[in-house]
Amino acid sequence: MTHRIAVYCASNASDVPALVEGANDFVDAIAERGFSIVYGGARVGLMGVVAQRAIERKVEVIGVIPKRMLDRELLMPGLSRVVIVETMAERKALMCEEAAAYVALPGAIGTLDEIFEQWTLRHIGVHDKPIGFHDVDGFWAPMIGALHTMHARRVVRDAHLAIPVVHHDARTLLRTMLP
């Protein structure tokens, strides 16, 4: 069975060498496992880095992009399949349906919105798909630290904190999420 990974990441930072290297390494790990990718469809930032590497590695990569972004010429050329939707909510729902697992690479508020939504949906039992954070160059360490602080203050439960897999090595991350 081929696993499709929803990849959430920055629409900028394509000029940060460590983050670019981490994104490329993650796609390489996906290629080695024979997995495919569903992502936001853009050609900019780390999203574009992920898509370009996937195309180069002959990984199936599906882009789900809202019409508004298509109108702004942000679509990555050469994707395996493109799905055009009207809204971000439709994009998120379709990516959820298409994915067997969810991984956040370095990103900003959009990435956090998407991965935290999946984390919440898993916590409340809407799905049981794996969730991971590729901790490239310690990117997610401050956020994970904040969550541990919330846990220590009894705001975040043990079960909620135990859901995501966080790892700096892409291969270990995927192997832990999808043995």
Rosetta blueprint (number, residue, H / E / L):
1 M L
2 T L
3 H L
4 R E
5 I E
6 A E
7 V E
8 Y E
9 C L
10 A L
11 S L
12 N L
13 A L
14 S L
15 D L
16 V L
17 P H
18 A H
19 L H
20 V H
21 E H
22 G H
23 A H
24 N H
25 D H
26 F H
27 V H
28 D H
29 A H
30 I H
31 A H
32 E H
33 R H
34 G L
35 F L
36 S E
37 I E
38 V E
39 Y E
40 G L
41 G L
42 A E
43 R L
44 V L
45 G H
46 L H
47 M H
48 G H
49 V H
50 V H
51 A H
52 Q H
53 R H
54 A H
55 I H
56 E H
57 R L
58 K L
59 V L
60 E L
61 V E
62 I E
63 G E
64 V E
65 I E
66 P E
67 K H
68 R H
69 M H
70 L H
71 D H
72 R L
73 E L
74 L L
75 L E
76 M L
77 P L
78 G L
79 L L
80 S L
81 R E
82 V E
83 V E
84 I E
85 V E
86 E L
87 T L
88 M H
89 A H
90 E H
91 R H
92 K H
93 A H
94 L H
95 M H
96 C H
97 E H
98 E H
99 A L
100 A L
101 A E
102 Y E
103 V E
104 A E
105 L L
106 P L
107 G L
108 A L
109 I H
110 G H
111 T H
112 L H
113 D H
114 E H
115 I H
116 F H
117 E H
118 Q H
119 W H
120 T H
121 L H
122 R H
123 H H
124 I L
125 G L
126 V L
127 H L
128 D L
129 K L
130 P L
131 I E
132 G E
133 F E
134 H E
135 D L
136 V H
137 D H
138 G H
139 F L
140 W L
141 A H
142 P H
143 M H
144 I H
145 G H
146 A H
147 L H
148 H H
149 T H
150 M H
151 H H
152 A H
153 R L
154 R L
155 V L
156 V L
157 R L
158 D H
159 A H
160 H H
161 L H
162 A L
163 I L
164 P L
165 V E
166 V E
167 H E
168 H L
169 D L
170 A H
171 R H
172 T H
173 L H
174 L H
175 R H
176 T H
177 M H
178 L L
179 P L
